[in-house]
């Protein structure tokens, strides 16, 4: 199963198409969609990030952009990878979100910094990764096929920590999905991160030994204490990266259930999704 990277030229051609010429595909019901996303997760082929932004955006936006079949505008979702870096499954996840009615942008926030190898590098690079997420949000807001004030962040592990760290400071972010992440107070105070926080969905394994579930409970309690809304679901016996097919901890049941919860949450929290 192979997909073509959606480039700027493709987007422009798509926008010039008449509504009659565009394919009209109704959003699939969730039971059908779970089988679709499972097929994506087990597909070996995937796309590599390309530079999507022009020279006026810094840091540049590197990623894969996927569009729904139905005419827009649509809510937008930014997907943030974990500490290992880019994998083709993130592009496949973006396609599955697009088939659910969202403009989905899976970014590689390591594109201009590389991957950190020691803790000191992580602390130095973190503001640059946060800037890359802000660039991606600005890029999406500027697209005519995106509802500019209806964006979501979906982060995995380190990507979830980063999503939490920037969500309340980026215009238009109306929902955050945290897969096996938490809150990091090494560089930013807890209060700064959770003040005016958008609605949050936390998905975490109870047996996670890399990011213990206590970190998720800490995040939940902090957001609620500052007036935010949190939905949290934990998976008994599930470990870190329970929805990643490349992980020895992969759980098909948890992967499908968490994806279903993600779609339901984003549809409720992001406006005007067709």
DRENLUMGU-899681 format. One record per residue: residue number from 1; x, y, z of N, C-alpha, C in turn. Coordinates in nm, 4 decimals, padded with zeros to 6 digits. Example, Ala and Ser with C-alpha at 12.3 -4.5 7.8 and 13.67 -1.06 7.14 Angstrom:
<pts>
num  n_u  n_v  n_w  ca_u  ca_v  ca_w  c_u  c_v  c_w
1  01.3190  -00.5690  00.7800  01.2300  -00.4500  00.7800  01.3200  -00.3300  00.7800
2  01.2850  -00.2250  00.7080  01.3670  -00.1060  00.7140  01.2900  00.0030  00.7870
</pts>
This chain:
<pts>
num  n_u  n_v  n_w  ca_u  ca_v  ca_w  c_u  c_v  c_w
1  00.0855  -00.1185  00.0000  00.0000  00.0000  00.0000  00.0888  00.1231  00.0000
2  00.0813  00.2056  -00.1041  00.1711  00.3192  -00.1180  00.0912  00.4463  -00.1381
3  00.1361  00.5557  -00.0789  00.0706  00.6849  -00.0946  00.1718  00.7875  -00.1407
4  00.1238  00.8888  -00.2098  00.2102  00.9940  -00.2617  00.2089  01.1102  -00.1642
5  00.3239  01.1666  -00.1361  00.3318  01.2812  -00.0466  00.2514  01.3963  -00.1048
6  00.1690  01.4595  -00.0222  00.0902  01.5732  -00.0670  00.1796  01.6961  -00.0665
7  00.2199  01.7412  -00.1812  00.3072  01.8569  -00.1919  00.2255  01.9828  -00.2097
8  00.2928  02.0970  -00.2031  00.2241  02.2245  -00.2194  00.1564  02.2326  -00.3560
9  00.2246  02.1835  -00.4615  00.1667  02.1896  -00.5948  00.0404  02.1050  -00.6028
10  00.0426  01.9884  -00.5337  -00.0770  01.9056  -00.5325  -00.1921  01.9797  -00.4641
11  -00.1638  02.0444  -00.3530  -00.2667  02.1182  -00.2801  -00.3267  02.2259  -00.3686
12  -00.2401  02.2991  -00.4409  -00.2896  02.4044  -00.5278  -00.3796  02.3473  -00.6366
13  -00.3407  02.2350  -00.6953  -00.4251  02.1740  -00.7979  -00.5573  02.1296  -00.7383
14  -00.5519  02.0760  -00.6171  -00.6733  02.0304  -00.5518  -00.7685  02.1463  -00.5249
15  -00.7118  02.2605  -00.4846  -00.7953  02.3763  -00.4566  -00.8602  02.4312  -00.5824
16  -00.7933  02.4145  -00.6979  -00.8479  02.4666  -00.8222  -00.9556  02.3763  -00.8801
17  -00.9632  02.2527  -00.8313  -01.0652  02.1615  -00.8818  -01.2032  02.2102  -00.8431
18  -01.2989  02.1943  -00.9277  -01.4363  02.2293  -00.8945  -01.4896  02.1296  -00.7941
19  -01.5920  02.1695  -00.7217  -01.6504  02.0785  -00.6241  -01.7053  01.9544  -00.6915
20  -01.7566  01.9717  -00.8155  -01.8123  01.8576  -00.8872  -01.7044  01.7573  -00.9231
21  -01.5818  01.8085  -00.9445  -01.4738  01.7198  -00.9871  -01.4085  01.6488  -00.8712
22  -01.4228  01.7025  -00.7503  -01.3578  01.6416  -00.6356  -01.4303  01.5155  -00.5943
23  -01.3580  01.4162  -00.5520  -01.4246  01.2952  -00.5020  -01.4985  01.3261  -00.3730
24  -01.6172  01.2702  -00.3615  -01.6954  01.2909  -00.2403  -01.7070  01.1576  -00.1692
25  -01.6351  01.1474  -00.0600  -01.6354  01.0228  00.0169  -01.6842  01.0524  00.1566
26  -01.7923  00.9898  00.1955  -01.8447  01.0124  00.3296  -01.7487  00.9570  00.4326
27  -01.7459  01.0182  00.5485  -01.6598  00.9682  00.6567  -01.7071  00.8292  00.6983
28  -01.6125  00.7399  00.7146  -01.6452  00.6029  00.7501  -01.6910  00.5933  00.8951
29  -01.7754  00.4974  00.9206  -01.8115  00.4691  01.0589  -01.6906  00.4102  01.1303
30  -01.6848  00.4292  01.2594  -01.5671  00.3871  01.3347  -01.5362  00.2381  01.3261
31  -01.6353  00.1477  01.3244  -01.5983  00.0065  01.3115  -01.5217  -00.0212  01.1818
32  -01.5649  00.0413  01.0716  -01.4927  00.0251  00.9452  -01.3552  00.0863  00.9549
33  -01.3468  00.2017  01.0188  -01.2205  00.2741  01.0272  -01.1169  00.1977  01.1077
34  -01.1590  00.1223  01.2075  -01.0609  00.0478  01.2859  -00.9893  -00.0566  01.2000
35  -01.0637  -00.1173  01.1080  -00.9979  -00.2128  01.0185  -00.9033  -00.1411  00.9239
36  -00.9395  -00.0212  00.8811  -00.8536  00.0557  00.7921  -00.7235  00.0936  00.8612
37  -00.7330  00.1465  00.9831  -00.6110  00.1898  01.0510  -00.5225  00.0708  01.0845
38  -00.5819  -00.0440  01.1108  -00.5010  -00.1627  01.1357  -00.4202  -00.1981  01.0105
39  -00.4824  -00.1831  00.8938  -00.4109  -00.2096  00.7695  -00.2946  -00.1128  00.7530
40  -00.3161  00.0135  00.7871  -00.2082  00.1119  00.7785  -00.0942  00.0754  00.8727
41  -00.1270  00.0363  00.9946  -00.0242  00.0072  01.0934  00.0601  -00.1133  01.0549
42  00.0032  -00.2032  00.9773  00.0778  -00.3221  00.9385  00.1400  -00.3089  00.7998
43  00.1346  -00.1890  00.7399  00.1914  -00.1669  00.6085  00.3378  -00.1282  00.6208
44  00.4230  -00.1908  00.5432  00.5664  -00.1630  00.5518  00.6024  -00.0323  00.4839
45  00.5331  -00.0005  00.3730  00.5669  00.1189  00.2978  00.5173  00.2433  00.3691
46  00.5873  00.3514  00.3544  00.5453  00.4770  00.4138  00.6171  00.5927  00.3499
47  00.5710  00.7108  00.3803  00.6281  00.8292  00.3208  00.7374  00.8879  00.4085
48  00.8266  00.9591  00.3447  00.9304  01.0312  00.4159  00.8955  01.1793  00.4200
49  00.9319  01.2488  00.5268  00.8994  01.3916  00.5374  00.9650  01.4730  00.4262
50  00.8934  01.5722  00.3781  00.9456  01.6673  00.2824  00.9287  01.8077  00.3387
51  01.0084  01.9001  00.2881  00.9923  02.0389  00.3306  00.8647  02.0933  00.2676
52  00.7704  02.1345  00.3511  00.6405  02.1824  00.3056  00.6320  02.3345  00.3036
53  00.7086  02.3996  00.3886  00.6978  02.5450  00.4016  00.7985  02.6150  00.3123
54  00.7696  02.7422  00.2858  00.8591  02.8245  00.2066  00.9665  02.8879  00.2925
55  01.0495  02.9740  00.2313  01.1610  03.0363  00.3038  01.1169  03.1366  00.4093
56  00.9882  03.1745  00.4078  00.9388  03.2733  00.5034  00.9073  03.2126  00.6393
57  00.9098  03.0797  00.6514  00.8783  03.0140  00.7790  01.0046  02.9519  00.8360
58  01.0368  02.9907  00.9594  01.1551  02.9374  01.0257  01.1218  02.9079  01.1723
59  01.1566  02.7872  01.2192  01.2162  02.6765  01.1442  01.1194  02.6220  01.0400
60  01.1737  02.5597  00.9375  01.0927  02.5061  00.8293  01.0046  02.3919  00.8789
61  00.8946  02.3701  00.8074  00.8036  02.2601  00.8384  00.8396  02.1414  00.7502
62  00.8863  02.0348  00.8141  00.9172  01.9097  00.7454  00.8156  01.8061  00.7886
63  00.7501  01.7443  00.6928  00.6511  01.6451  00.7305  00.5770  01.5882  00.6116
64  00.4676  01.5210  00.6431  00.3772  01.4643  00.5440  00.2383  01.5200  00.5722
65  00.1774  01.5771  00.4706  00.0448  01.6372  00.4825  -00.0563  01.5494  00.4112
66  -00.1636  01.5150  00.4818  -00.2693  01.4328  00.4234  -00.4023  01.5068  00.4325
67  -00.4797  01.5028  00.3229  -00.6060  01.5745  00.3150  -00.7233  01.4779  00.3083
68  -00.8374  01.5167  00.3653  -00.9584  01.4365  00.3477  -01.0033  01.4387  00.2016
69  -01.0845  01.3427  00.1630  -01.1361  01.3397  00.0269  -01.2436  01.4467  00.0054
70  -01.3246  01.4722  00.1073  -01.4339  01.5684  00.0936  -01.3802  01.7110  00.0917
71  -01.4525  01.8028  00.0245  -01.4087  01.9424  00.0218  -01.4041  02.0015  00.1624
72  -01.3150  02.0961  00.1843  -01.2985  02.1583  00.3148  -01.3790  02.2849  00.3274
73  -01.3441  02.3689  00.4249  -01.2282  02.3493  00.5129  -01.2549  02.2474  00.6240
74  -01.1450  02.1969  00.6801  -01.1516  02.0964  00.7852  -01.0669  02.1400  00.9045
75  -01.0955  02.0805  01.0187  -01.0065  02.0968  01.1332  -00.8712  02.0325  01.1009
76  -00.7656  02.0840  01.1631  -00.6317  02.0337  01.1374  -00.5728  01.9651  01.2597
77  -00.4932  01.8624  01.2371  -00.4286  01.7887  01.3459  -00.2801  01.7736  01.3145
78  -00.1958  01.8060  01.4120  -00.0512  01.7912  01.3990  -00.0079  01.6695  01.4804
79  00.0679  01.5806  01.4178  00.1123  01.4560  01.4802  00.2601  01.4681  01.5139
80  00.2952  01.4354  01.6382  00.4311  01.4530  01.6887  00.4896  01.3178  01.7288
81  00.6013  01.2823  01.6657  00.6649  01.1525  01.6891  00.7321  01.1459  01.8264
82  00.7801  01.0276  01.8602  00.8488  01.0058  01.9871  00.9978  01.0302  01.9778
83  01.0704  00.9917  02.0826  01.2129  01.0251  02.0926  01.2993  00.9512  01.9914
84  01.2513  00.8396  01.9378  01.3291  00.7687  01.8356  01.3382  00.8497  01.7070
85  01.2353  00.9309  01.6806  01.2326  01.0095  01.5586  01.1297  00.9587  01.4596
86  01.1446  01.0026  01.3369  01.0462  00.9727  01.2330  01.0435  00.8235  01.1990
87  00.9224  00.7732  01.1823  00.8991  00.6393  01.1285  00.7841  00.6489  01.0292
88  00.7790  00.5624  00.9288  00.6706  00.5674  00.8293  00.5317  00.5529  00.8900
89  00.5206  00.4894  01.0063  00.3889  00.4715  01.0673  00.3230  00.6039  01.1013
90  00.4004  00.7104  01.1226  00.3390  00.8405  01.1520  00.2667  00.8952  01.0293
91  00.3231  00.8736  00.9100  00.2540  00.9133  00.7872  00.1280  00.8304  00.7676
92  00.1349  00.7022  00.8017  00.0177  00.6162  00.7895  -00.0912  00.6578  00.8886
93  -00.0496  00.6992  01.0074  -00.1452  00.7495  01.1058  -00.2119  00.8768  01.0537
94  -00.1341  00.9628  00.9890  -00.1901  01.0853  00.9308  -00.2944  01.0522  00.8249
95  -00.2668  00.9525  00.7415  -00.3634  00.9151  00.6387  -00.4929  00.8652  00.7016
96  -00.4804  00.7878  00.8083  -00.5996  00.7383  00.8767  -00.6803  00.8530  00.9369
97  -00.6123  00.9551  00.9907  -00.6834  01.0725  01.0418  -00.7517  01.1484  00.9279
98  -00.6838  01.1609  00.8143  -00.7439  01.2296  00.6999  -00.8688  01.1560  00.6519
99  -00.8659  01.0250  00.6545  -00.9830  00.9472  00.6155  -01.0956  00.9591  00.7182
100  -01.0647  01.0180  00.8326  -01.1660  01.0453  00.9355  -01.2146  01.1895  00.9290
101  -01.1658  01.2675  00.8320  -01.2176  01.4022  00.8116  -01.1298  01.5156  00.8573
102  -01.0044  01.4878  00.8932  -00.9134  01.5922  00.9402  -00.8013  01.6159  00.8385
103  -00.7569  01.7411  00.8289  -00.6296  01.7672  00.7617  -00.5214  01.7269  00.8611
104  -00.4399  01.6311  00.8247  -00.3427  01.5742  00.9184  -00.2008  01.6022  00.8717
105  -00.1212  01.6591  00.9605  00.0181  01.6924  00.9311  00.1084  01.6211  01.0308
106  00.1795  01.5201  00.9836  00.2779  01.4501  01.0671  00.4127  01.5161  01.0426
107  00.4695  01.5771  01.1454  00.5941  01.6510  01.1262  00.7135  01.5743  01.1828
108  00.8303  01.6072  01.1295  00.9562  01.5584  01.1838  01.0245  01.6773  01.2507
109  01.0071  01.6898  01.3816  01.0644  01.8060  01.4499  01.2143  01.7899  01.4743
110  01.2695  01.6731  01.4384  01.4150  01.6539  01.4418  01.4827  01.6976  01.3111
111  01.4057  01.7387  01.2116  01.4590  01.7589  01.0767  01.5779  01.8541  01.0741
112  01.5722  01.9601  01.1535  01.6784  02.0599  01.1474  01.7749  02.0532  01.2654
113  01.7444  01.9691  01.3640  01.8321  01.9586  01.4813  01.9025  01.8243  01.4895
114  01.8441  01.7237  01.4260  01.8911  01.5886  01.4480  01.8359  01.5354  01.5794
115  01.8642  01.4090  01.6054  01.8162  01.3442  01.7273  01.9190  01.3619  01.8381
116  01.8723  01.3897  01.9578  01.9626  01.4066  02.0707  02.0177  01.2708  02.1138
117  02.1379  01.2729  02.1686  02.2006  01.1487  02.2152  02.2354  01.1521  02.3636
118  02.2383  01.2708  02.4229  02.2666  01.2842  02.5662  02.1678  01.3846  02.6254
119  02.1411  01.3766  02.7559  02.0430  01.4658  02.8186  02.0712  01.6138  02.7955
120  02.1995  01.6527  02.7937  02.2322  01.7941  02.7743  02.1825  01.8432  02.6386
121  02.1935  01.7589  02.5369  02.1435  01.7960  02.4043  01.9925  01.8113  02.4060
122  01.9242  01.7242  02.4759  01.7789  01.7318  02.4819  01.7336  01.8652  02.5393
123  01.7975  01.9092  02.6449  01.7611  02.0377  02.7054  01.7889  02.1537  02.6106
124  01.8990  02.1462  02.5356  01.9323  02.2522  02.4417  01.8381  02.2546  02.3214
125  01.7982  02.1358  02.2763  01.7179  02.1258  02.1544  01.5683  02.1464  02.1784
126  01.5247  02.1281  02.3015  01.3808  02.1336  02.3296  01.3155  02.2624  02.2810
127  01.3727  02.3813  02.3050  01.3089  02.5032  02.2515  01.3005  02.5039  02.0992
128  01.3964  02.4394  02.0314  01.3927  02.4324  01.8857  01.2821  02.3387  01.8387
129  01.2615  02.2293  01.9115  01.1514  02.1391  01.8769  01.0173  02.2079  01.9001
130  01.0073  02.2831  02.0091  00.8840  02.3573  02.0339  00.8589  02.4594  01.9226
131  00.9653  02.5235  01.8770  00.9517  02.6205  01.7674  00.9055  02.5517  01.6398
132  00.9526  02.4291  01.6158  00.9097  02.3551  01.4976  00.7601  02.3251  01.5032
133  00.7078  02.2963  01.6219  00.5638  02.2716  01.6373  00.4860  02.3998  01.6124
134  00.5368  02.5107  01.6617  00.4697  02.6393  01.6368  00.4691  02.6724  01.4873
135  00.5803  02.6433  01.4197  00.5850  02.6650  01.2748  00.4801  02.5803  01.2038
136  00.4660  02.4553  01.2465  00.3681  02.3660  01.1844  00.2265  02.4174  01.2056
137  00.1982  02.4668  01.3249  00.0652  02.5218  01.3521  00.0396  02.6457  01.2669
138  00.1394  02.7325  01.2553  00.1247  02.8504  01.1712  00.1052  02.8141  01.0257
139  00.1771  02.7128  00.9804  00.1631  02.6651  00.8425  00.0204  02.6157  00.8181
140  -00.0335  02.5352  00.9097  -00.1701  02.4850  00.8917  -00.2722  02.5975  00.8950
141  -00.2564  02.6910  00.9888  -00.3530  02.8003  00.9997  -00.3611  02.8817  00.8705
142  -00.2515  02.8883  00.7965  -00.2463  02.9686  00.6745  -00.3081  02.8989  00.5538
143  -00.3404  02.7705  00.5656  -00.3938  02.6973  00.4509  -00.5446  02.7218  00.4382
144  -00.5925  02.7502  00.3174  -00.7356  02.7794  00.2998  -00.8256  02.6591  00.3239
145  -00.7713  02.5377  00.3235  -00.8522  02.4183  00.3456  -00.8538  02.3757  00.4919
146  -00.7992  02.4621  00.5814  -00.7945  02.4323  00.7248  -00.8737  02.5380  00.8009
147  -00.9519  02.4946  00.8995  -01.0200  02.5882  00.9897  -00.9147  02.6376  01.0882
148  -00.8774  02.7632  01.0752  -00.7575  02.8131  01.1429  -00.7676  02.8124  01.2950
149  -00.8898  02.8198  01.3483  -00.9028  02.8211  01.4940  -00.9504  02.6868  01.5473
150  -00.9242  02.5805  01.4716  -00.9680  02.4477  01.5131  -00.8581  02.3453  01.4839
151  -00.7535  02.3512  01.5678  -00.6386  02.2634  01.5506  -00.6232  02.1716  01.6721
152  -00.5677  02.0550  01.6465  -00.5388  01.9622  01.7545  -00.3948  01.9141  01.7470
153  -00.3429  01.8694  01.8606  -00.2098  01.8092  01.8679  -00.2247  01.6656  01.9155
154  -00.1579  01.5730  01.8454  -00.1536  01.4336  01.8886  -00.0069  01.3969  01.9045
155  00.0346  01.3692  02.0273  00.1749  01.3404  02.0538  00.1947  01.2022  02.1110
156  00.3093  01.1423  02.0735  00.3453  01.0093  02.1213  00.4728  01.0189  02.2038
157  00.4669  00.9761  02.3289  00.5829  00.9753  02.4174  00.6446  01.1152  02.4255
158  00.7690  01.1332  02.3770  00.8276  01.2676  02.3837  00.7405  01.3686  02.3088
159  00.6810  01.3270  02.1980  00.5920  01.4166  02.1259  00.4755  01.4618  02.2103
160  00.4279  01.3738  02.3002  00.3196  01.4117  02.3901  00.3684  01.5136  02.4932
161  00.4886  01.4922  02.5475  00.5455  01.5900  02.6403  00.5580  01.7269  02.5730
162  00.6042  01.7276  02.4486  00.6190  01.8541  02.3762  00.4832  01.9177  02.3481
163  00.3848  01.8369  02.3104  00.2508  01.8898  02.2861  00.1975  01.9602  02.4105
164  00.2163  01.8963  02.5252  00.1702  01.9558  02.6509  00.2432  02.0873  02.6788
165  00.3706  02.0921  02.6459  00.4509  02.2105  02.6784  00.4147  02.3344  02.5965
166  00.3518  02.3144  02.4789  00.3236  02.4296  02.3919  00.1747  02.4542  02.3687
167  00.0896  02.3608  02.4064  -00.0514  02.3668  02.3662  -00.1207  02.4960  02.4063
168  -00.0969  02.5419  02.5276  -00.1691  02.6600  02.5747  -00.1142  02.7901  02.5181
169  00.0002  02.7832  02.4486  00.0611  02.9056  02.3969  00.0495  02.9202  02.2453
170  -00.0153  02.8252  02.1782  -00.0311  02.8312  02.0320  -00.1750  02.8662  01.9978
171  -00.1974  02.9723  01.9232  -00.3342  03.0094  01.8845  -00.4022  02.8985  01.8047
172  -00.5283  02.8757  01.8356  -00.6072  02.7811  01.7586  -00.6045  02.6384  01.8063
173  -00.5190  02.6045  01.9042  -00.5149  02.4668  01.9545  -00.6355  02.4450  02.0456
174  -00.7231  02.3531  02.0049  -00.8466  02.3293  02.0787  -00.8554  02.1890  02.1381
175  -00.7546  02.1059  02.1134  -00.7577  01.9694  02.1678  -00.6170  01.9126  02.1655
176  -00.5873  01.8299  02.2663  -00.4578  01.7614  02.2745  -00.4824  01.6147  02.3087
177  -00.4148  01.5259  02.2355  -00.4189  01.3831  02.2660  -00.2785  01.3410  02.3063
178  -00.2672  01.2858  02.4264  -00.1393  01.2462  02.4852  -00.1325  01.0938  02.4905
179  -00.0473  01.0367  02.4041  -00.0205  00.8934  02.4089  00.1048  00.8699  02.4918
180  00.0901  00.8018  02.6030  00.1979  00.7611  02.6941  00.3041  00.8693  02.7144
181  00.2561  00.9908  02.7470  00.3446  01.1019  02.7800  00.3171  01.1519  02.9205
182  00.3349  01.2803  02.9400  00.3133  01.3391  03.0714  00.3493  01.4858  03.0680
183  00.3997  01.5362  03.1774  00.4374  01.6764  03.1854  00.5819  01.6861  03.2333
184  00.6571  01.7738  03.1684  00.7990  01.7905  03.1978  00.8203  01.9253  03.2652
185  00.8729  01.9236  03.3856  00.8930  02.0483  03.4597  01.0403  02.0857  03.4699
186  01.1248  02.0254  03.3855  01.2685  02.0533  03.3958  01.3041  02.1924  03.3436
187  01.2256  02.2436  03.2467  01.2576  02.3739  03.1896  01.1436  02.4746  03.2031
188  01.0210  02.4273  03.2140  00.9058  02.5148  03.2285  00.8308  02.4766  03.3549
189  00.7767  02.5761  03.4240  00.6991  02.5443  03.5428  00.5712  02.4738  03.5028
190  00.5217  02.3913  03.5925  00.3976  02.3194  03.5677  00.2836  02.4164  03.5405
191  00.2769  02.5225  03.6178  00.1659  02.6170  03.6041  00.1659  02.6840  03.4668
192  00.2830  02.7187  03.4158  00.2914  02.7825  03.2845  00.2360  02.6909  03.1762
193  00.2625  02.5613  03.1876  00.2206  02.4680  03.0838  00.0709  02.4380  03.0872
194  00.0098  02.4357  03.2037  -00.1300  02.3911  03.2126  -00.2292  02.5056  03.2258
195  -00.1809  02.6276  03.2342  -00.2726  02.7407  03.2417  -00.3483  02.7545  03.1091
196  -00.4820  02.7689  03.1166  -00.5674  02.7824  02.9975  -00.5457  02.6672  02.9001
197  -00.5351  02.5474  02.9533  -00.5047  02.4316  02.8714  -00.6284  02.3855  02.7945
198  -00.6125  02.3479  02.6666  -00.7270  02.2973  02.5897  -00.7700  02.1602  02.6393
199  -00.8881  02.1142  02.6000  -00.9329  01.9797  02.6397  -00.8284  01.8745  02.6051
200  -00.8098  01.7801  02.6979  -00.6998  01.6842  02.6895  -00.7516  01.5416  02.6998
201  -00.7011  01.4545  02.6116  -00.7257  01.3106  02.6204  -00.5927  01.2426  02.6482
202  -00.5864  01.1633  02.7560  -00.4663  01.0895  02.7938  -00.4911  00.9405  02.7709
203  -00.3982  00.8750  02.7006  -00.4057  00.7313  02.6739  -00.2731  00.6697  02.7179
204  -00.2774  00.5802  02.8152  -00.1531  00.5346  02.8779  -00.1681  00.3905  02.9226
205  -00.0583  00.3169  02.9184  -00.0573  00.1795  02.9671  -00.0240  00.1744  03.1156
206  -00.0964  00.0930  03.1894  -00.0730  00.0817  03.3337  00.0617  00.0177  03.3664
207  00.1167  -00.0588  03.2712  00.2429  -00.1290  03.2964  00.3622  -00.0583  03.2323
208  00.3448  00.0663  03.1938  00.4527  00.1423  03.1288  00.5671  00.1647  03.2285
209  00.6856  00.1176  03.1923  00.8024  00.1376  03.2791  00.8955  00.2465  03.2266
210  00.8713  00.2956  03.1052  00.9534  00.4027  03.0484  00.8990  00.5384  03.0911
211  00.7700  00.5581  03.0735  00.7010  00.6752  03.1299  00.5915  00.6197  03.2201
212  00.6174  00.6074  03.3488  00.5188  00.5478  03.4392  00.3855  00.6199  03.4326
213  00.2792  00.5453  03.4529  00.1460  00.6034  03.4453  00.1259  00.7140  03.5490
214  00.2098  00.7155  03.6526  00.2015  00.8239  03.7518  00.2264  00.9599  03.6877
215  00.3076  00.9640  03.5809  00.3318  01.0900  03.5113  00.2046  01.1399  03.4425
216  00.1258  01.0469  03.3926  -00.0015  01.0823  03.3301  -00.1003  01.1336  03.4343
217  -00.1030  01.0683  03.5507  -00.1926  01.1151  03.6569  -00.1501  01.2539  03.7055
218  -00.0198  01.2780  03.7114  00.0288  01.4100  03.7506  -00.0206  01.5170  03.6536
219  -00.0130  01.4869  03.5245  -00.0614  01.5807  03.4237  -00.2115  01.6032  03.4377
220  -00.2860  01.4957  03.4523  -00.4310  01.5071  03.4667  -00.4679  01.5956  03.5850
221  -00.4066  01.5706  03.6974  -00.4384  01.6467  03.8183  -00.4018  01.7942  03.8025
222  -00.2899  01.8215  03.7376  -00.2465  01.9599  03.7194  -00.3418  02.0362  03.6287
223  -00.3835  01.9749  03.5189  -00.4748  02.0421  03.4263  -00.6095  02.0669  03.4931
224  -00.6618  01.9675  03.5631  -00.7912  01.9839  03.6310  -00.7817  02.0907  03.7393
225  -00.6693  02.0932  03.8125  -00.6521  02.1930  03.9192  -00.6538  02.3348  03.8654
226  -00.6178  02.3511  03.7373  -00.6175  02.4833  03.6754  -00.7395  02.5059  03.5869
227  -00.8436  02.4268  03.6089  -00.9710  02.4500  03.5416  -00.9867  02.3837  03.4067
228  -00.8952  02.2965  03.3683  -00.9035  02.2316  03.2381  -00.9881  02.1054  03.2400
229  -01.0186  02.0559  03.1203  -01.0981  01.9347  03.1046  -01.0070  01.8211  03.0599
230  -01.0184  01.7061  03.1259  -00.9326  01.5919  03.0952  -01.0167  01.4652  03.0865
231  -00.9917  01.3869  02.9809  -01.0425  01.2511  02.9696  -00.9203  01.1602  02.9720
232  -00.9261  01.0564  03.0516  -00.8099  00.9684  03.0644  -00.8536  00.8234  03.0592
233  -00.7807  00.7438  02.9817  -00.8072  00.6011  02.9770  -00.6750  00.5282  02.9876
234  -00.6694  00.4319  03.0790  -00.5481  00.3522  03.0945  -00.5774  00.2079  03.0549
235  -00.4746  00.1433  02.9999  -00.4883  00.0069  02.9488  -00.4177  -00.0902  03.0428
236  -00.4945  -00.1762  03.1101  -00.4348  -00.2717  03.2041  -00.3329  -00.3620  03.1344
237  -00.2148  -00.3710  03.1922  -00.1111  -00.4575  03.1387  -00.0369  -00.4038  03.0186
238  -00.0771  -00.2873  02.9667  -00.0132  -00.2320  02.8471  00.1138  -00.1561  02.8843
239  00.2141  -00.1680  02.7990  00.3430  -00.1043  02.8209  00.3573  00.0193  02.7340
240  00.4749  00.0781  02.7335  00.5028  00.1963  02.6525  00.4901  00.1609  02.5040
241  00.4437  00.2582  02.4252  00.4300  00.2399  02.2795  00.3409  00.1205  02.2470
242  00.2309  00.1074  02.3194  00.1436  -00.0082  02.3015  00.0754  -00.0102  02.1650
243  00.0724  00.1045  02.0943  00.0070  00.1073  01.9631  00.1062  00.1092  01.8471
244  00.2331  00.0869  01.8737  00.3363  00.0900  01.7697  00.3718  -00.0523  01.7267
245  00.3475  -00.0835  01.5996  00.3726  -00.2197  01.5528  00.5206  -00.2561  01.5561
246  00.6085  -00.1549  01.5581  00.7517  -00.1846  01.5649  00.7985  -00.2130  01.7075
247  00.7094  -00.1988  01.8048  00.7457  -00.2161  01.9444  00.7135  -00.3573  01.9925
248  00.7994  -00.4175  02.0735  00.7670  -00.5485  02.1311  00.6473  -00.5421  02.2254
249  00.6083  -00.4192  02.2647  00.4954  -00.4015  02.3556  00.3638  -00.3789  02.2820
250  00.3647  -00.3946  02.1499  00.2450  -00.3664  02.0705  00.1265  -00.4516  02.1140
251  00.0114  -00.3842  02.1278  -00.1131  -00.4519  02.1607  -00.2179  -00.4095  02.0586
252  -00.2611  -00.5020  01.9759  -00.3604  -00.4698  01.8729  -00.4895  -00.4184  01.9353
253  -00.5322  -00.4784  02.0433  -00.6564  -00.4365  02.1083  -00.6458  -00.2928  02.1589
254  -00.5366  -00.2627  02.2282  -00.5188  -00.1265  02.2803  -00.4990  -00.0270  02.1673
255  -00.4296  -00.0678  02.0600  -00.4057  00.0217  01.9469  -00.5373  00.0636  01.8825
256  -00.6246  -00.0324  01.8570  -00.7514  -00.0012  01.7924  -00.8421  00.0790  01.8841
257  -00.8475  00.0415  02.0109  -00.9336  00.1140  02.1044  -00.8860  00.2580  02.1219
258  -00.7547  00.2780  02.1335  -00.7033  00.4138  02.1535  -00.7259  00.5007  02.0305
259  -00.7141  00.4423  01.9114  -00.7408  00.5196  01.7905  -00.8878  00.5605  01.7842
260  -00.9762  00.4684  01.8177  -01.1192  00.5008  01.8197  -01.1470  00.6149  01.9167
261  -01.0873  00.6090  02.0343  -01.1078  00.7153  02.1326  -01.0492  00.8484  02.0824
262  -00.9375  00.8406  02.0120  -00.8770  00.9622  01.9573  -00.9706  01.0294  01.8581
263  -01.0253  00.9527  01.7652  -01.1157  01.0087  01.6636  -01.2409  01.0674  01.7289
264  -01.2989  00.9940  01.8213  -01.4196  01.0431  01.8885  -01.3922  01.1734  01.9627
265  -01.2795  01.1792  02.0304  -01.2427  01.2991  02.1060  -01.2202  01.4183  02.0129
266  -01.1449  01.3983  01.9074  -01.1171  01.5087  01.8153  -01.2436  01.5567  01.7464
267  -01.3320  01.4667  01.7128  -01.4580  01.5086  01.6495  -01.5445  01.5897  01.7435
268  -01.5395  01.5575  01.8716  -01.6194  01.6343  01.9672  -01.5579  01.7702  01.9961
269  -01.4258  01.7772  01.9957  -01.3570  01.8978  02.0420  -01.3182  01.9961  01.9314
270  -01.3047  01.9469  01.8087  -01.2695  02.0340  01.6982  -01.3940  02.0617  01.6148
271  -01.4152  02.1873  01.5825  -01.5416  02.2289  01.5226  -01.5468  02.2012  01.3739
272  -01.6699  02.1856  01.3255  -01.7028  02.1830  01.1824  -01.6307  02.0740  01.1056
273  -01.6095  01.9614  01.1682  -01.5513  01.8489  01.0964  -01.6596  01.7842  01.0133
274  -01.6364  01.7721  00.8827  -01.7391  01.7184  00.7938  -01.7632  01.5700  00.8208
</pts>
